[in-house]
Amino acid sequence: MRSMTGLGLGSARRQGCTLRVELRSVNHRFLDLNLRMPSLFNQEEQRLREKLADAIDRGRVTVGVEFERDQSSVKLEVNDVFIAAYIENARKLARKHKLDPHVELDRLLALPEALRVREAELPQTLLRELLGAATDQALKRFQAMRDREGKQLAQELTKRLGVIEAQTQVVKRHAAKVPDEIRRRLDERLERLNARDAVDPSRLAAEVALLVDRASITEEIERLESHCKQFRSCLTSKGPVAKRMGFLLQEMHREVNTTGSKSNDLAITKAVLLMKEELEGLREQIQNLE
């Protein structure tokens, strides 16, 4: 199991070029990729999206790409035509207004038009190699972090599931006493009304059977136990399991609610309240799972 939150950094260096990739993800119902990368890598965007989609099932993933080139790959060219024209016009202006014709070199080179930056053209294969290597490294670290967090979540989910399973057994034990309790209460009521001799024994038995049937939670307990087993199986499964867990929790919540509405037993009511609390905790935690 993997968490949907994660962070992974990767870098690659080739021919005087360095590329860094950062992957960050937070919870999201679907896969939402947000790429921020230099326009130099526009041709590789679709390839990158496909690679990430193959590795990540859900989450809002932000991908940051930074690219740097060494000085050796950058050349400055002096704009001789511009500089010559600038100096000539500066001297004319100085003679006309009787000013000092001296032109300082640092001010001259500070003019935007004085120098031209020429970068050696990079082959697309190099850019592809850089992006692929850095992304692979970032993705490996990203998945490792999500695996670690997923393991921690699995431990917490297992703990909460264990509470629900234990309370299910409490409900099961007390549910076995329900028929006798119903008969006892009915007998006490008849005694108070002095109506025991007036009631046909067969009619009384039929009434008790009807009340027991209405209060029976045997099917709810069986289904709840089955859902717990399936949920526990998900905890050891590989790949995305959050959606299946969410469905199972809905079914478990339904059975617990029905159990609580049918029973008047105090111990069962307490167990139901504990299970509802744990189910809510499970529901919140699986929101972090892929």
N, C-alpha and C positions, 0 to 999 in steps of 0.2 A: 504494500500500500504506500502511496505517496501523498505528501501534502501538496496543496496547490500553491503554497508560498515558497519561494526559493530565490537564491542569488547565485550567479556563476560568472566568473571573470576568465577571459582567455586572451592570449596575445600570440602574434606571429610576426616574424621578421624575415624579409627577403630583399636582396639587392638594394640595401639602403633604405628600405621602407618598413615601417612598423605599423601594425594594425591591432587595435584592441576592441574586444567585444564584451559587452556587459549584458547579462540576462537577469531581469527581475520579474517576479510574478506575484500577483495577489489573487484572491478568490474571484471567480466569475463562473456563471452557469455554463458558458461555452468557451471555446478557444478564441481569444481576441488578441491579435498580434499588432503591436504598435512599433514600427521601425523608424529609427532616426539614424540616418547614415548619409555620408557625403554623396553628392550627385555623381561622383566618379564611379560609384558602385551601383548605379541605377539598373544596369543590365543584369546584375546578380540578385536583385531583390526577389524575383519570383522563385528562383532556385533556393534562396534562403528561407522563404516562407514555407516551401514544401518540406525542407529538411526539418524545420521546427514543428510543423504540423504532424510529421511522422513520429516525432519523439514526445510530443506533449498533447494530452487529450483535452484538458480544460484549464482555464485560468486566463487572466488578463496579463499578457506578457509584454514587457517593454524591452526593446532591443536597442542598445546604444552602440554605435560603431564610430571609433575615432581613428583617423589616419594621419600619419606623419611621414615626412620625407627628410632624409639627411641633407646637409648643405651640399654634399658632393653631387646630388642629383638636381640641384637648382643652380641656374646660371643667371648672372645679371649682365645685361647688354646696355651699353651707353648709347643714348639717343643723340648721336653726333649732330644730326641735322638740326634738332631742336636747340641743343646747347649753342651751336654756332650762331643760329638766328637770335637766340636770347642775348648772347654777348654783344653781337653787332648792334642790336637795337638798344641795349643798355648803354653802350658807348656813344651812340648818336644822341641819346637822351641826355647823357652827361655833358657832351659838348654844347648842346643846345641851351642847357640851363646852367652851364659852367659848374658842374658838380664833379666830385671825385669819381673817375671812371672805374675804380677798383671793384672787381667782382670776387667775393669770397667763395672758395670752392665748396665749403660745407653747406652754404646757403643754396648754391647752385644745384648740388646733388639732392638737396631736400625737396626740390620741385618734383611733383608727381610725374611729370613728363620726362624727367631727365634720365631715369633708369627704367629698363624693361626687365621683368622677371620671366625667364624662360625655363620651364620645367621639361625635363626629358619625357617624352611620351612613354607611357607604361603599357605593355601588352595586356590584353584582357585576361590572358591565362595567368599572369602574375597576380592580378587583382583577385581572380577566382581562387587561386591557391592560398593567398593570404586570408581571405574571408573564410574559406573552408576550414583551414587549420585553426584559426582563432575561435571560430564558432564551435568546432568539435571540442576544444579544450573547455570553453565556457559551458557548453552543454553537459559535459561530463561532471563538472563541479556542481552545476545547477541541479542535476538529477541526484547527485550524491547528497546534497543538502535536503532535497525533498524526500529522499529515502529515509534519512535520519529523523526528520520531523514526522514522517508517516509512521515510523516504528514507535515513536513516543505516543502518537495518537492512538495507535493500535493497542498499546498497553493500557491507556486510559479507557478506551472503549471496552476492552476485555474486563476491566475492573467493574465498570458500570453494568455490563451485561451479566456479570456474576451476581450482582445484587438482585437484578430482575429474576434470574433463574432461582435464586434462593427464596425470594418472596413468592414465586410461583409455587414452590413446594409447600410453603406455609399455607397458601390459599388452598392447595390440593388437600392437605391434611384436614383443614377445617371444613372444607366442602363435604368431606365424607361424613361429617357429623350433622350436616344440615337436615337430612330426613328425620333423624331422631329428635332434633331440636324442634322441628315443625310439629311432630306428633306430641311432644311434651307441652308445647305452648297451647296446642288445641285442646289437649286434655285438661290443662289448667283452666282454660276458658269455660269448658263445659262444667267443670267442678264448681266454678264460681256462680254459674247460672243454674246449678242443680239440674242440668239437662242431660247428664250422661245416659240415664236409663231411657230417655225419650228418643235418643238417636239410634237409628239402625246401624249395627256394626259394619255391615257391608257398605252402607252409605258413607260412614265415617272413613272407612278404608279408602273408598273412591275419592273422597275429598282430600285426604292426606296425600294420595298419589298425585292428584291434580296440582296441589300446592308444591309438592316436591318437584314435579316436572317443570313448573314455572320458575322455581328457584334454582334449578339445576344449572351448574356452570361447567359441567364436564367437558362439553364440546369446546367451550372457550379456552379452558385450560389446555386441552390437547392441541388446539391450534396455536396457542401462545407458545407452548413447548416446541412445536415444530418450527415456528418463526425464529425462536431463539437459536435453535440448532443451525438453521440456514444463515442467520446473522453471524454466528461463530465461525461458520465455514467461510464466510466472506473475509473474516479477519486474517485468514491464512492464504487467501487467493492472491494471485498476481494480476496486475493490470488495474484499470479503473473499476471501482466497486461502489462508489458513493451513491450512484443512482439506484442500484439494487438495494443498498442499505436503506436509503430513504423510503423506498416502497415497503420494505419489511417493517420499518418503524411505524409507518401508517397503519399497517395491519395489526401490529402489536398493540398500538394505542387503541385501536377499535376493540380488540378483545378485552383489554384491561378496563375500558370504559363500560363495556357490557357486563363484565364481572362485577364491577362496583355497583351498577344500577340494579342488578338482580339480588345482591346479597344484603342482608341486614345484620350479618355477623360482624362484630367490632374488630376482631382480629383480621378478617378478610378486608375490611375497609381500611385499616392501617396499612396492610400490605399493598393494597391498590394505590394508596397515596404515595408510598415509597416508590412503587414502580413507575408512576406517572412522573415523579421527580427525576428519576434516572432516565426515563425515555426522553424527557425534555433536554437533559444534558447530552444524551446521545445525538439527538437531532441537531443541536447547536454545533457539536464537534465534527459531525460528518460534513458540515458545510465547508470545512477546511480540506477535505479529501478530494483527490482527483477522481 
